Amino acid sequence: MAKARLKELGVIHAYMDTDSVFVPLEKAQELVGFFQPLNPYNIDIPLLKPEKKDLWFYGIASKRYALYTYKEGKIRFMEDEMS
């Protein structure tokens, strides 16, 4: 469903797995809003949520990717950001 919705919006995803999809930042909130009516909970919590901003993606194959930030000429991989 996410892939089809992104196609309707005129963009593609960078990566998709069972529980995640990496989409262009400018379309992330729109995708979150599209899926929110499917929320099975009685409380109003987001069904999907953006994880990071200004995060870059480099992938070469399924399950073979790196997430990183690029600031002031330096690359920091996601695990560096979490420590």
N, C-alpha and C positions, 0 to 999 in steps of 0.2 A: 504494500500500500504506500509506503514511504517513497519508494522508487517511482511509482506511477504519479504520485502527487508532485514530486520534484520535477518530473517531466512536464506536467501541466504548467508548472511555474517557470519552465524554460531553463532549468539548471540541472546539473548532475551531482551525484554524491561522489565523494572521494573514496569512501569505504563503507561497507555495511556488513554486520554480523548479526547473530541472533538477538542481541540486546543493545545494539548501538548502530548509529548511522552518523557519518561525518559529512556535514553539509556546509555550503557557504554560509558564513555568519549572517549575511543580510537576509537569508531565507529561514534561518533556524527558528525564530520565534513564530513565523507563519506556519511552519510544520508542527511546532508544539501546539499551536491553537487548533490546527486541523484534527489532531488526535485527542484533544482534551475531552470532547463529548463521549469518548469511549472509556473514560475513567470509571472503574467498577466500584470505587469506594464511596461511602456515604459522606465523607468529608471532602472539602474542596482543597485538594492538594494537586500539584502538577503531575500529570501522568508522565511527561517527558520534561527534561530540563537540560539547558545548555551547560556543559561542564566547564569549558575554558574559553576565554576570549584571546584573540591574537595568537592562536595556536596554529602552527603550520603542520602539514602532513606530507610525508614522503613514503610512498609504498611501492613495492616491487612485485608482490604476489600476495595471495591470501595468507593472512596471519604473519606477513613479513612487512612491517611498517614501523615508522618512527614518528613520534609527535614531538615537536620542538618549538621554541620561540627564537626569534631572531631580533636582537636589540643591540644597537650601537656596534654593529659589526660582529657580534658574538652569537654563536649558536648554543642554546642550552636545551638539552633533551628533557622530556617531561619528568623523568625520575629525578633530575637535578632540581626541578622546580618544586618537587614535593618534599625535599629534605630540608 
